Amino acid sequence: MTYTNRKEKIGIVVSNKMDKTVTVLVRRRIKHSVYGKYINRSRKFMAHDENNTCHVGDTISIVEIRPMSRNKRWSVQEIIDRAPDAK
């Protein structure tokens, strides 16, 4: 699928137990405004995986789409790196 002008994030699959849905953990580093120390922030997103091709540990790219369910507003765009133990 090709999308234009959509938000895109890169994260790691932490769950693929649902049908056609994966949970993706997206991590980012921000600088503290007062102390200047870098802090890790993370958030989980539900993403649509049409063919159930993603496995736990895969690094994937997700892209914003129309709402598909109560929690699902992202879709898997591509699998960047496979987990070493993926089948």
N, C-alpha and C positions, 0 to 999 in steps of 0.2 A: 504494500500500500504506500502511496506517495501522499504526503501531507505538506501543505504550505502554511507559513505563518502560524505555526503551532508551537507551544512550549514543549521543550524536549529535556529529558532528564536521563541520567545514567545511574544504574543501581544494580544490586545483587538480589537474586531471587531467594527468598527465605521460606516460601511455602508454595507448593503447587498441588495441594490436596483437593482443590475445587475443580469442577469441570469448566474448562475454557477460561480459567481465571488464575492469575498468579499474584502473590504478594511480593512487592519489590521494596527493599530498604535502600533509600537514597541518603547518602551521607554528604555533608558539606562542612567546611571549616570557616568560621567567622572570627574576626578579631574583636576582642572585648573593647568597648568604647573607652573605658577608664584605665584598665590595667594593661592593655595592649597584648594580652596573652591570647593565643589562638585556641578556640574551643570547638570541639566536634559536636555538630548538631545532626540529628537523623530523623527521618520521617518515613512511614510506610505508606505505600500506595497500592491500590488494587488495580491490576491491569488485565485487559482482555487478551487472551492467548487462544486464537481461533482453533489451531490445530494441536493444542496441548504439546508443544515442542520444547518448552522450557523446563529445566530441571533445577533442583535446589543447588545453589552455588554458582549458577551461570551469571555472567555479567551481561546485562541487556540494556538496550536503549528503549525508553518509552516516550510516547507522544500523546499530547492532550487531544481528546475527542469529545463528542457530545456525550451527555450522561447515558450510560447503558443500564445502570441500576442505582440503588441507593448510595453505594460507595464507589462504584466503578466509573471513572472518568478518564482513564488512560488506556492506551493500547500498546502492545509490544510492536516496536518498529523493526528491530533487528537484534540478533544474538551476537554480541561482540566477542565474548570469550566463553567457552564451555568449561564447566567444572571438571576437574580431573577424574572424578568417579562417576560422571554422568553416563547413563546407558543409552 
